[in-house]
Amino acid sequence: MGIKNTSIKVVYYAWNHYTNMAATNDEASHYVRVIQNGLTPATLSSLAAAYPTEIDGTYLPGYYQVDISALENNYDKMCLVVNSSTYYVEVAPVHWDNYIGSTSTQVLTSDLKYINNDAVPVNNLEAAYQTALTELASVPSATPKLTDAILFMYQALRNKTTTTASEKKIHNDAGTATGTATLSDDGTTFEKGEYS
């Protein structure tokens, strides 16, 4: 949420489909526009003499920042749209609602999802589906991330399992046990315990 008629710094993320990595050193190729209250996109006057700036290509690869003036941010609903002239580079749009109030300059960021701690634009499902997952070293918690829950089931189906009269073990690709469940059978009820 932003403040109407207040300057704002907007952070956005650029992703390169070809390299399957964050797009760095790409600011000179970015064409930035804002959509104000759903109207025709407007070119930012504040960008007439300068491009957006990359925040830190080494430690925050793919993150760029652009300043929007108070006049340009004087609408209820805002959307920053960035197109790159570099082939395969995609930027997730940044949406925000403004309200009337007063505060210092604010910073907004685009919505991102994280896969193996790599930021991927929300609207970039293709990159999300093609991102390799890191094998689990242990059993996920009772409230895991979706990727961990799916990967645990995949490892249990794909990799080696060993079963004795008292336990069942799931292994990683290298053959190291990553989860053990206790087994018991009293002749009436067979029970498998929780993996730990």
N, C-alpha and C positions, 0 to 999 in steps of 0.2 A: 504494500500500500504506500502511496506517495502523498505528497502535499501539493495541492493545486497551486499553480502560479509560483512554484519554488524550483530553483535549479536542482538538477538531479544527476548523479553519476550512475550510468547503467552498465552493468557487467554482463557480457554474453560469452558464449562458448562456441568455438569453431572446430568441426570434425572433418577429417579427410577420409573419404570412403576408400580411396585407392591405397593409401598406406595403412588404413585402419588404426590411425593414431590422431592425436590432437594436431590441428593445423597451426603451425608456428610461423612467425615472420610473414604473416599474410595480410597485415593491416592495410598495406597500400592497395590491395585488391578488393577491399570492402566498400560496398556502396550502401550507405546507411540511410534509411527513411523511417519516418514515424507515421503511424495511422492514429489520428486524433478523433475520438468519438465515432469510429467507423467510417470516417470520411476519406476522400482520396488521399493516398500517401503523399506526404510532404517531405521535401529534402530539408535536412537540418541546416539552418543558416549558420549555426555555430561550427559546422564542418567545412565551411567554404574555404578556409585556409589550412586546414589540418585534417589528417586521417584519425581514426580511432587509434588508441595506443594499446600495444600488447603489455599486459601487466608484468609478466615475468616468464619468458620462454623456457627457462631452465626449471624453475620450481613450480610454476603454474602454467604449463604449456596449454595453449588453446584458449586462454582467457584474455579477453580484450575489454577495454573500457572506453566509453564515450560520454561526453558531457552534453546534457540537454539543458537549454536555458529555461528560465522561468516562463518566458513568453511561449516557448514551444511546449511546455508542460502545463499549460493552462486549460486542460480539458479533463473531463470526468474519467474517460476510459482511454488508455494509451496502449500502443503496441509498437515496439521497436522491431523493424525488419531489416536484416542485413543479408545482402547477396554478395558472394565473392566471385570475382571473375576467374579465380583459379579453379580449374577443372576438379571435380570430385569433392570440393569443400562445401559443407553445409553448415548453416548456423540456425540454431533453434530460436524462434521469435521470443521476445520478452514482453509479457503483458502485465499491466498494473492498473489499478484504480486509484484515482486521486480523490482526496477529500479536502475540505476547506480547513485550514489550520495554520500553525506556524511551527517550524523547527529548523534545524540546520540542514545543510545539504545531505541528501540521503543516497544510499547505494542500493540498487536493485540488481538481482541476478536472474538469469534464465533458469527454467526448470531443468534439472538434470537427473538422470538415474545413474546408479553406480553398479558396475559389474566388475567383480574382483578389484574393487576400489578404483576402477578407471571410470571417469565421468563420461557419460554418453548422452547426447541430447535426447529428450523425452520422445521426440517425434522420429527418432532414428532407430526404428525397430530392426532394420536390416543389419546395422552394425551390432546391435545387441544380440541378435541371433547368431552372428558369426564370431562373436568374441569367445575364445576358448576359456573354459572355467578351470580354476586351479583345484587339483584333487584335494579332498578333505583329509586331514591328518587325525581327526577324531570325530566322535558323534556330535552332530549339531545339538544346540539347546532345545528345550521344549517349545520355544518360540523363535524358530530360525528364520533367516532371510529365505525368500523363495528359492533363490539359486542353490543355497545349501541343502534345503529339503529335497529338491529334485536331484541334486548331485549325490546325496546319500543313497537314495533309492537306485540310482544308476550304478553306483559303485557296488551296491549289494547284488545287483543282477549281473553285472559284467565281470567282477573280479572273483577271485578264489574265496570260497567259504569252507570252513571246517566245522563239523558237528560231532560232538561226543555225546555220551549219555547225560552230561550235566551242563554243557554249554555250546553255544553257536557263535562263531567268530566271522566277522567280515574283514577282508584285507584290502589294502591299497594295491596299486598296480605292481609295486615292487615286492609284494607278498608280506608286508608288515601288517599285523592285526591293528585295525583302527576302531573296532567296536566289538563288544562281547555281551551276549545275552545269556542268562542262566536258563536251563531247561530242567523240568521235573515232570515225572509221570508216576502217579500213585496207583496206576492200574485202572482208575476211573477217569481221571482228568489229566490231560497233558497241558502243561503251562510253559509258555516262553516269556521270560522276563523282559524288562526294558533294556535296550542297548545302552551301554555306558563305556 
